Amino acid sequence: MKGFLVKYKRAFLFSLVFSLVCFGFMLTHFTITIDEETWILANQPSLLWLLQGRFSVWLFDLVFTREGNFAPFLWDFLSVVCWHFSGVVFAYALLGKEKVKEWQMFFFTAYYASLPFVVGEILSFSMFNLQVCTAMVAVAFGFVYSIRFVEGRGKKDAGLAFLLLLYSFAIYQALICVYVTGVVAYCLLKFVKREEKGLLRFIVTCAVLCAAAAAVYYGIDMIIWHFSGTAGYLEENYIGWFSENWKAMFAASVLNVGRVSFSIPYEGEYIYGGEVIRCVTVLFVIYAVWLFFRRRGAKDKLGVFFYTAALCIAPFVMYLLLATYKTHGRMLLAIPLAGAVQIYLIFSAIRRNVVKKAMIVLVSYLLFLNARNMNMIYYYGSIAYQRDVTTASQLMYDIQRAGMDYHAKPIAFVGMVQPDELPVQKSDTLGGSIFAWDEGNVSRMKDFLRTQGYAVTAASAEMIGRAAAEAESMTSWPQEGSIREVDDMIIVKFSQPTEKWYNVNNVVTE
């Protein structure tokens, strides 16, 4: 691998610089997004990671964090570097033996590291972005060792592949898709070069390694759950098979493949920066059709259809296995890898210089769009954060001005602060407001206020229920009469509570 790095050092250096430019605003502007408000206050490696089946995150935090806290800027910077490096390792695994020009390698790694819908979304969670990115590196090396084992290097390579995959799956379950996509990409590249010999053995070997790592992961997870219980996070939110409408859920998961690949809006939800994904998908479909008609014989044509379709579907394996309808970039971590491979294949098929130059211009423009979209979403995420900071400051000023001691009594927040719409499409939690998330999550609001230096405590569910009844006669903040002190708590009414507000805050209504 050393020779590979030396050979393409300029391509990798330029793509790393490009990646840092994409994340330039994030790296220079600290924000707290949804979920981070809790984790930044951690005083020990959280057992919640264990309950969510992510025991490698817990181990990582135990070794590398200070009492479970993430380190602002350092975590984000290292995450960007690690994600980029995982792309370099995948490039080595897939293209290391090919005659690839430097500019092709640049496009491969630059696209891999710059897709805002996926990379921008997962790296926005500073409390575990570094953990996920180290797992991406682990998956990439696990794939490398899988190839080496198939090539007959020895049992040691199989053992290393297994351990690396186990570590990565226990960081983030969706990383299974990345390994599967790597395997499919390898097979497609071999098929295109008419080097199909040994592919079946390769697929079976990789399937066994992946299944073994997943099985051991699941076994360890079951042991942990036996002693500590489960958070029910995946079961309740992402596994559609447990739903009464499981058929509809599975159908939605299938439709999501096309929805994301072609960036199709649905019920007001958009794939952020999806125009780039759509363009790459369309170009790859054209390439697949071209390859289909170039090949002779039913077997070859079937192979083209199978491998090209498999590459498009592979990033969505977890969606299909879980039958989930939710569209989160953080679950689709393999899309950048699939897209990078698709771009490489398209370039490799072009023979005319004028067409190749036009393609270079087009892909360069797509990378520009990625960089633009990435910086814009983080910019507006920063605006949302600053708006929450202002809300927190104004709210606590009003409480203290009224002579109420928030140290002595917990605060019960009723409803939510509805923010003005930002002039940009949201990407999952980026651009979301703490004071509006979940239509008013009292615990989140309390934690966010604590990040701003206010030592507030949250009211119990019973208190919040009483507060909701009391708030019926109150105005909405920031109007006079929106803050009221009673015997055992301070009540702040933001708005009329919704049904979701009652559910999120575990308030029982009679």
Secondary structure per residue as TSV (DSSP state, phi and psi in degrees):
chain	resnum	aa	ss	phi	psi
A	1	M	-	360.0	-28.2
A	2	K	H	-57.7	-45.6
A	3	G	H	-62.1	-36.9
A	4	F	H	-62.9	-44.9
A	5	L	H	-64.0	-39.9
A	6	V	H	-66.6	-42.4
A	7	K	H	-61.4	-39.5
A	8	Y	T	-113.1	28.9
A	9	K	H	-61.0	-37.4
A	10	R	H	-68.2	-41.0
A	11	A	H	-61.9	-42.8
A	12	F	H	-71.8	-36.1
A	13	L	H	-65.3	-46.2
A	14	F	H	-65.7	-38.8
A	15	S	H	-70.0	-32.2
A	16	L	H	-66.2	-44.5
A	17	V	H	-59.8	-44.1
A	18	F	H	-60.5	-42.0
A	19	S	H	-61.9	-42.7
A	20	L	H	-64.8	-35.1
A	21	V	H	-64.0	-42.8
A	22	C	H	-56.6	-40.1
A	23	F	T	-99.4	17.4
A	24	G	H	-56.8	-46.5
A	25	F	H	-67.2	-41.8
A	26	M	H	-59.5	-42.0
A	27	L	H	-70.9	-22.8
A	28	T	H	-107.1	-1.1
A	29	H	S	-135.7	108.1
A	30	F	-	-74.3	134.0
A	31	T	-	-138.1	162.8
A	32	I	-	-118.4	114.8
A	33	T	-	-100.0	-179.7
A	34	I	T	-56.4	132.6
A	35	D	T	88.7	-33.0
A	36	E	H	-67.2	-26.0
A	37	E	H	-61.5	-26.5
A	38	T	H	-86.7	-46.5
A	39	W	H	-70.3	-28.8
A	40	I	T	-70.4	-16.1
A	41	L	T	-95.3	3.7
A	42	A	-	-59.7	142.1
A	43	N	S	-115.2	7.6
A	44	Q	S	-166.7	156.9
A	45	P	-	-55.0	118.8
A	46	S	-	-67.7	133.4
A	47	L	T	-72.1	-12.7
A	48	L	H	-60.9	-32.0
A	49	W	H	-60.8	-39.2
A	50	L	H	-65.1	-41.9
A	51	L	H	-67.6	-24.8
A	52	Q	T	-90.0	5.1
A	53	G	T	77.2	23.4
A	54	R	-	-119.6	61.2
A	55	F	H	-70.9	-22.1
A	56	S	H	-68.2	-31.4
A	57	V	H	-64.5	-43.7
A	58	W	H	-60.3	-43.8
A	59	L	H	-65.2	-42.4
A	60	F	H	-59.1	-47.5
A	61	D	H	-62.2	-36.7
A	62	L	H	-62.3	-37.1
A	63	V	H	-88.7	-42.2
A	64	F	H	-109.1	-14.4
A	65	T	S	-103.0	165.2
A	66	R	B	-95.2	100.3
A	67	E	T	56.9	32.2
A	68	G	T	88.1	-4.2
A	69	N	B	-78.9	148.7
A	70	F	-	-91.7	155.6
A	71	A	-	-100.2	111.6
A	72	P	T	-53.8	146.9
A	73	F	T	67.7	-55.1
A	74	L	H	-58.5	-47.7
A	75	W	H	-60.6	-45.4
A	76	D	H	-65.9	-44.9
A	77	F	H	-62.7	-48.4
A	78	L	H	-63.7	-32.5
A	79	S	H	-64.3	-45.5
A	80	V	H	-59.9	-44.8
A	81	V	H	-65.1	-44.6
A	82	C	H	-65.7	-41.6
A	83	W	H	-61.6	-45.5
A	84	H	H	-60.2	-42.9
A	85	F	H	-65.0	-35.5
A	86	S	H	-61.7	-35.4
A	87	G	H	-64.9	-38.2
A	88	V	H	-62.8	-42.0
A	89	V	H	-66.0	-41.7
A	90	F	H	-64.0	-38.9
A	91	A	H	-60.8	-40.6
A	92	Y	H	-63.0	-44.8
A	93	A	H	-65.0	-40.4
A	94	L	H	-91.3	-35.1
A	95	L	H	-120.6	4.2
A	96	G	T	-60.5	-27.4
A	97	K	T	-101.6	6.3
A	98	E	S	-97.8	159.7
A	99	K	-	-89.2	89.0
A	100	V	-	-109.7	131.7
A	101	K	-	-73.7	155.9
A	102	E	H	-59.1	-41.3
A	103	W	H	-66.9	-30.9
A	104	Q	H	-67.2	-40.6
A	105	M	H	-67.2	-36.1
A	106	F	H	-61.1	-48.3
A	107	F	H	-61.3	-39.6
A	108	F	H	-59.4	-54.2
A	109	T	H	-75.2	-32.0
A	110	A	H	-68.3	-44.4
A	111	Y	H	-64.9	-43.2
A	112	Y	H	-56.0	-35.3
A	113	A	T	-99.2	8.4
A	114	S	T	-131.1	7.2
A	115	L	-	-78.5	109.9
A	116	P	I	-64.2	-36.2
A	117	F	I	-59.4	-32.2
A	118	V	I	-105.8	-64.3
A	119	V	I	-66.8	-42.8
A	120	G	I	-62.0	-38.4
A	121	E	H	-71.1	-49.0
A	122	I	H	-69.1	-34.2
A	123	L	H	-77.7	-9.7
A	124	S	T	-72.8	-17.2
A	125	F	-	-91.1	85.3
A	126	S	T	-62.3	-23.6
A	127	M	T	-69.4	-18.8
A	128	F	T	-148.0	21.4
A	129	N	H	-67.5	-38.3
A	130	L	H	-66.7	-39.6
A	131	Q	H	-59.8	-46.1
A	132	V	H	-63.9	-40.7
A	133	C	H	-69.4	-35.1
A	134	T	H	-65.4	-34.0
A	135	A	H	-68.2	-34.6
A	136	M	H	-62.0	-42.2
A	137	V	H	-62.7	-41.2
A	138	A	H	-63.6	-42.9
A	139	V	H	-61.0	-44.4
A	140	A	H	-60.6	-47.0
A	141	F	H	-68.9	-34.5
A	142	G	H	-59.2	-37.9
A	143	F	H	-67.6	-41.4
A	144	V	H	-59.7	-46.9
A	145	Y	H	-68.9	-28.5
A	146	S	H	-63.5	-44.0
A	147	I	H	-62.7	-44.3
A	148	R	H	-62.2	-39.1
A	149	F	H	-64.7	-43.3
A	150	V	H	-62.9	-34.6
A	151	E	T	-75.8	-0.2
A	152	G	T	90.3	26.3
A	153	R	-	-76.5	-21.2
A	154	G	-	132.3	165.1
A	155	K	H	-65.4	-26.9
A	156	K	H	-57.2	-39.3
A	157	D	H	-65.3	-38.6
A	158	A	H	-64.2	-41.6
A	159	G	H	-63.3	-43.0
A	160	L	H	-64.8	-42.4
A	161	A	H	-60.0	-45.3
A	162	F	H	-60.0	-47.6
A	163	L	H	-65.5	-40.9
A	164	L	H	-65.5	-40.5
A	165	L	H	-67.6	-40.3
A	166	L	H	-60.4	-45.3
A	167	Y	H	-59.5	-45.9
A	168	S	H	-68.6	-42.6
A	169	F	H	-63.6	-32.3
A	170	A	T	-82.0	-6.1
A	171	I	T	-84.6	-50.1
A	172	Y	-	-155.2	116.2
A	173	Q	G	-60.1	-30.0
A	174	A	G	-66.8	-10.8
A	175	L	G	-69.4	-13.2
A	176	I	H	-56.3	-38.5
A	177	C	H	-61.9	-35.0
A	178	V	H	-65.3	-45.2
A	179	Y	H	-63.6	-45.2
A	180	V	H	-59.8	-42.9
A	181	T	H	-64.1	-39.5
A	182	G	H	-60.1	-43.1
A	183	V	H	-63.4	-46.1
A	184	V	H	-63.5	-42.9
A	185	A	H	-61.6	-42.3
A	186	Y	H	-59.5	-45.2
A	187	C	H	-65.3	-41.5
A	188	L	H	-64.2	-43.5
A	189	L	H	-61.9	-41.0
A	190	K	H	-65.4	-41.2
A	191	F	H	-63.4	-43.7
A	192	V	H	-60.0	-36.4
A	193	K	T	-84.9	3.7
A	194	R	T	60.2	40.2
A	195	E	-	-115.7	54.5
A	196	E	-	-74.9	-14.6
A	197	K	T	-59.2	127.2
A	198	G	T	87.1	0.0
A	199	L	H	-66.1	-39.8
A	200	L	H	-61.4	-43.5
A	201	R	H	-62.3	-40.7
A	202	F	H	-62.4	-46.5
A	203	I	H	-62.0	-45.7
A	204	V	H	-63.3	-43.8
A	205	T	H	-62.1	-47.1
A	206	C	H	-64.9	-37.9
A	207	A	H	-63.4	-40.9
A	208	V	H	-65.7	-44.8
A	209	L	H	-62.1	-44.8
A	210	C	H	-65.1	-45.1
A	211	A	H	-64.8	-39.1
A	212	A	H	-64.4	-46.0
A	213	A	H	-63.2	-42.0
A	214	A	H	-66.3	-39.0
A	215	A	H	-66.6	-44.8
A	216	V	H	-65.3	-41.8
A	217	Y	H	-56.6	-47.9
A	218	Y	H	-64.0	-39.3
A	219	G	H	-62.0	-46.5
A	220	I	H	-61.6	-40.9
A	221	D	H	-61.3	-41.8
A	222	M	H	-63.8	-38.2
A	223	I	H	-64.1	-45.3
A	224	I	H	-61.4	-45.8
A	225	W	H	-63.4	-33.2
A	226	H	H	-61.4	-38.6
A	227	F	H	-92.2	-29.3
A	228	S	H	-117.9	-11.7
A	229	G	-	86.2	-178.0
A	230	T	-	-127.2	150.3
A	231	A	-	-76.3	-14.4
A	232	G	-	67.9	15.4
A	233	Y	H	-63.0	-52.1
A	234	L	H	-71.2	-44.7
A	235	E	H	-58.8	-43.2
A	236	E	H	-80.0	-31.0
A	237	N	H	-109.1	-22.7
A	238	Y	T	-129.5	-14.4
A	239	I	-	-98.2	104.9
A	240	G	G	-74.7	-19.8
A	241	W	G	-62.0	-25.0
A	242	F	G	-81.6	-5.4
A	243	S	S	-84.0	152.4
A	244	E	T	-64.9	-27.2
A	245	N	T	-101.8	44.8
A	246	W	H	-63.2	-31.2
A	247	K	H	-63.6	-43.9
A	248	A	H	-66.0	-37.3
A	249	M	H	-62.4	-45.0
A	250	F	H	-65.6	-40.9
A	251	A	H	-60.1	-41.1
A	252	A	H	-64.5	-37.6
A	253	S	H	-66.0	-35.6
A	254	V	H	-68.0	-45.3
A	255	L	H	-63.9	-26.8
A	256	N	H	-62.8	-27.6
A	257	V	H	-59.3	-48.5
A	258	G	H	-72.9	-37.6
A	259	R	H	-59.7	-46.2
A	260	V	H	-74.7	-44.9
A	261	S	H	-59.3	-36.3
A	262	F	T	-107.7	9.1
A	263	S	T	50.4	59.2
A	264	I	-	-95.1	120.3
A	265	P	-	-64.0	146.4
A	266	Y	B	-146.2	120.0
A	267	E	T	51.2	44.1
A	268	G	T	80.2	-0.3
A	269	E	B	-98.6	137.1
A	270	Y	-	-120.6	154.9
A	271	I	-	-88.0	109.0
A	272	Y	T	-63.8	127.5
A	273	G	T	69.1	19.6
A	274	G	H	-68.8	-15.7
A	275	E	H	-60.7	-30.8
A	276	V	H	-71.1	-46.4
A	277	I	H	-59.9	-43.0
A	278	R	H	-60.7	-44.7
A	279	C	H	-62.9	-45.8
A	280	V	H	-63.4	-40.9
A	281	T	H	-62.9	-45.9
A	282	V	H	-61.3	-45.1
A	283	L	H	-61.8	-38.8
A	284	F	H	-69.9	-35.7
A	285	V	H	-62.3	-43.0
A	286	I	H	-60.5	-43.7
A	287	Y	H	-60.5	-44.8
A	288	A	H	-62.1	-41.9
A	289	V	H	-63.6	-44.1
A	290	W	H	-58.6	-45.7
A	291	L	H	-66.3	-37.5
A	292	F	H	-58.8	-46.0
A	293	F	H	-78.5	-18.7
A	294	R	H	-76.5	-32.7
A	295	R	S	-78.2	145.3
A	296	R	-	-108.7	142.8
A	297	G	S	94.3	144.6
A	298	A	H	-63.7	-37.2
A	299	K	H	-62.8	-46.2
A	300	D	H	-64.6	-43.7
A	301	K	H	-63.1	-39.7
A	302	L	H	-63.9	-38.8
A	303	G	H	-62.8	-41.4
A	304	V	H	-60.2	-48.6
A	305	F	H	-61.8	-44.7
A	306	F	H	-64.5	-51.6
A	307	Y	H	-71.9	-38.9
A	308	T	H	-68.8	-41.3
A	309	A	H	-64.6	-39.8
A	310	A	H	-61.8	-38.5
A	311	L	H	-65.6	-36.4
A	312	C	H	-71.0	-33.5
A	313	I	H	-86.9	-30.4
A	314	A	G	-50.8	-42.5
A	315	P	G	-62.8	-15.7
A	316	F	G	-103.7	13.2
A	317	V	H	-55.3	-44.4
A	318	M	H	-64.1	-37.7
A	319	Y	H	-57.4	-46.6
A	320	L	H	-71.5	-38.7
A	321	L	H	-67.6	-36.2
A	322	L	H	-91.2	-13.3
A	323	A	T	55.3	47.8
A	324	T	-	-99.2	142.6
A	325	Y	-	-94.1	-11.2
A	326	K	-	-72.6	141.7
A	327	T	-	-113.1	94.7
A	328	H	-	-120.6	128.4
A	329	G	G	-60.7	-30.6
A	330	R	G	-68.4	-15.0
A	331	M	G	-93.9	-7.4
A	332	L	-	-115.1	49.8
A	333	L	T	-67.0	-13.2
A	334	A	T	-89.5	-9.0
A	335	I	H	-59.1	-43.1
A	336	P	H	-59.6	-39.0
A	337	L	H	-66.4	-46.6
A	338	A	H	-59.6	-44.4
A	339	G	H	-64.3	-40.1
A	340	A	H	-62.7	-41.9
A	341	V	H	-66.0	-41.2
A	342	Q	H	-61.5	-43.6
A	343	I	H	-62.5	-42.7
A	344	Y	H	-60.3	-45.4
A	345	L	H	-63.4	-40.0
A	346	I	H	-62.0	-46.8
A	347	F	H	-61.1	-41.2
A	348	S	H	-66.7	-21.3
A	349	A	H	-88.3	-15.2
A	350	I	-	-82.7	128.7
A	351	R	-	-108.1	-35.5
A	352	R	-	-76.7	130.2
A	353	N	H	-60.8	-39.4
A	354	V	H	-64.9	-38.5
A	355	V	H	-69.3	-40.9
A	356	K	H	-62.8	-42.3
A	357	K	H	-64.0	-40.3
A	358	A	H	-63.6	-39.1
A	359	M	H	-66.4	-39.2
A	360	I	H	-61.1	-43.3
A	361	V	H	-62.8	-43.7
A	362	L	H	-63.7	-48.3
A	363	V	H	-65.3	-36.8
A	364	S	H	-60.0	-41.2
A	365	Y	H	-64.6	-39.4
A	366	L	H	-63.2	-39.0
A	367	L	H	-65.1	-39.1
A	368	F	H	-59.6	-42.9
A	369	L	H	-61.6	-40.7
A	370	N	H	-59.2	-47.1
A	371	A	H	-63.5	-44.0
A	372	R	H	-61.3	-50.7
A	373	N	H	-63.6	-37.8
A	374	M	H	-63.6	-49.1
A	375	N	H	-65.8	-36.6
A	376	M	H	-65.6	-43.4
A	377	I	H	-68.0	-35.2
A	378	Y	H	-73.2	-32.4
A	379	Y	H	-62.3	-48.9
A	380	Y	H	-71.3	-27.5
A	381	G	H	-62.9	-38.0
A	382	S	H	-66.3	-39.0
A	383	I	H	-61.7	-43.9
A	384	A	H	-61.0	-40.8
A	385	Y	H	-64.6	-46.6
A	386	Q	H	-63.0	-34.2
A	387	R	H	-65.4	-40.2
A	388	D	H	-66.1	-38.2
A	389	V	H	-60.9	-44.3
A	390	T	H	-63.2	-43.4
A	391	T	H	-59.0	-45.9
A	392	A	H	-61.1	-44.6
A	393	S	H	-63.7	-45.6
A	394	Q	H	-65.7	-41.1
A	395	L	H	-63.1	-48.2
A	396	M	H	-68.4	-30.8
A	397	Y	H	-63.5	-43.5
A	398	D	H	-63.9	-39.7
A	399	I	H	-64.1	-44.9
A	400	Q	H	-71.2	-35.7
A	401	R	H	-63.1	-32.0
A	402	A	T	-78.3	-0.6
A	403	G	T	78.3	19.9
A	404	M	-	-93.6	137.9
A	405	D	-	-98.9	101.8
A	406	Y	T	-73.8	-10.9
A	407	H	T	-74.3	-31.1
A	408	A	T	-87.8	-26.2
A	409	K	S	-132.9	143.3
A	410	P	-	-71.2	160.1
A	411	I	E	-107.4	130.2
A	412	A	E	-107.3	114.6
A	413	F	E	-93.9	129.7
A	414	V	E	-112.7	122.8
A	415	G	S	81.7	-156.3
A	416	M	-	-143.0	161.9
A	417	V	-	-95.1	111.2
A	418	Q	-	-81.4	109.5
A	419	P	-	-78.6	159.6
A	420	D	-	-66.2	148.5
A	421	E	-	-67.1	137.2
A	422	L	-	-81.5	146.3
A	423	P	S	-78.7	45.6
A	424	V	S	-159.3	149.3
A	425	Q	-	-65.5	136.3
A	426	K	-	-74.9	151.7
A	427	S	B	-121.6	94.4
A	428	D	T	55.7	-118.7
A	429	T	T	-81.6	-19.3
A	430	L	B	-64.8	124.2
A	431	G	T	92.4	-3.1
A	432	G	-	-82.2	153.3
A	433	S	-	-105.4	134.6
A	434	I	T	-58.3	-38.1
A	435	F	T	-80.9	-1.1
A	436	A	T	-122.7	-13.6
A	437	W	G	-65.7	142.9
A	438	D	G	60.5	17.8
A	439	E	G	60.1	28.2
A	440	G	T	113.8	84.3
A	441	N	-	-102.2	108.8
A	442	V	H	-60.9	-40.5
A	443	S	H	-64.4	-42.7
A	444	R	H	-61.9	-44.5
A	445	M	H	-61.1	-43.5
A	446	K	H	-59.5	-47.0
A	447	D	H	-63.7	-40.9
A	448	F	H	-63.3	-43.3
A	449	L	H	-60.4	-35.7
A	450	R	H	-67.6	-34.1
A	451	T	H	-65.8	-22.2
A	452	Q	T	-92.0	5.5
A	453	G	T	96.3	8.9
A	454	Y	-	-101.8	116.8
A	455	A	-	-82.6	63.9
A	456	V	-	-88.1	158.8
A	457	T	-	-122.3	149.1
A	458	A	B	-87.6	148.0
A	459	A	-	-75.9	156.2
A	460	S	-	-72.6	166.5
A	461	A	H	-60.0	-37.2
A	462	E	H	-64.4	-42.8
A	463	M	H	-62.9	-42.7
A	464	I	H	-62.7	-37.5
A	465	G	H	-61.2	-44.3
A	466	R	H	-66.4	-36.1
A	467	A	H	-63.6	-39.0
A	468	A	H	-62.2	-39.8
A	469	A	H	-67.2	-42.0
A	470	E	H	-65.2	-34.0
A	471	A	G	-71.0	-12.9
A	472	E	G	-56.4	-33.2
A	473	S	G	-97.4	8.3
A	474	M	S	-102.9	156.9
A	475	T	-	-82.5	172.2
A	476	S	-	-95.9	139.4
A	477	W	T	-62.6	139.9
A	478	P	T	-98.6	22.8
A	479	Q	S	-69.3	158.9
A	480	E	T	-62.1	139.8
A	481	G	T	87.8	6.7
A	482	S	S	-89.6	-10.5
A	483	I	E	-121.7	128.0
A	484	R	E	-138.2	139.1
A	485	E	E	-105.7	128.3
A	486	V	-	-116.9	-172.2
A	487	D	S	-54.6	-46.1
A	488	D	S	-119.0	7.2
A	489	M	-	-163.7	168.0
A	490	I	E	-109.5	130.6
A	491	I	E	-108.2	130.0
A	492	V	E	-122.1	119.8
A	493	K	E	-100.0	117.1
A	494	F	-	-90.7	-41.6
A	495	S	S	-163.8	176.4
A	496	Q	-	-69.6	126.6
A	497	P	-	-68.3	145.0
A	498	T	-	-96.6	173.1
A	499	E	H	-60.8	-39.4
A	500	K	H	-62.9	-37.2
A	501	W	H	-58.7	-44.0
A	502	Y	H	-61.7	-41.6
A	503	N	H	-68.5	-46.1
A	504	V	H	-61.6	-38.2
A	505	N	T	-95.4	10.7
A	506	N	T	56.3	36.6
A	507	V	-	-90.0	123.9
A	508	V	-	-91.5	126.9
A	509	T	-	-103.0	142.7
A	510	E	-	-88.8	360.0
